[in-house]
Amino acid sequence: MNTAQLETITNEAMTLSEKERAKLAHDLLASLDGMAEISVSEAWDAEICRRINEIESGKIKSLDVSEVLERARARLRN
């Protein structure tokens, strides 16, 4: 495959939806990692999607980094 063909494929892939691009990226990476890593990768993909959906739906609230650090320091002191 030459550079022009690869660029064409890349440009076409960029027109896909975010979900479709994520699936394509996952499949491409899995093809490099081998079959043993697929289940771990799929589990992380599912977890990431679950967390994004919870944030976007308002089910959970993200925290400011300063608040996270403050909570962590408080736990370490106790």
Residue pairs with C-beta under 8 A, 6 or more apart in sequence:
13 21
13 24
14 21
16 24
22 45
26 41
26 42
26 45
29 41
30 37
30 38
30 41
33 41
53 59
54 60
55 62
